[in-house]
Amino acid sequence: MSEAKTSIAVVVNGVHADVTVNVNAPLRTIIPTATHDTDQDRGHTPNDWEVKLNGQPLDLDKKIEDYAFPPGTVLYIDLRAGGGG
């Protein structure tokens, strides 16, 4: 099975990046790439973050393709309350 890739716009603690992800992977897999690409990964684990769309937290275990994000979607990745921030 080949990996289907897509690019998703993210904002991590106010820093924008476009990250390429495997659409068959769980949403949580976007966190390490996005935090690394925005230089926000120091001192935090992926579990310290949450991913939101329109202010609502998303299920990190759901596959990226299951969300069917339309073009122009921006995901916001912020530290969870009590996430060391």
Secondary structure, DSSP 8 states (H G I E B T S, - for coil): ----EEEEEEEETTEEEEEEEETTSBGGGHHHHHHHHTT--TT--GGGEEEEETTEE--TTSBHHHH---TT-EEEEEE-TTS--
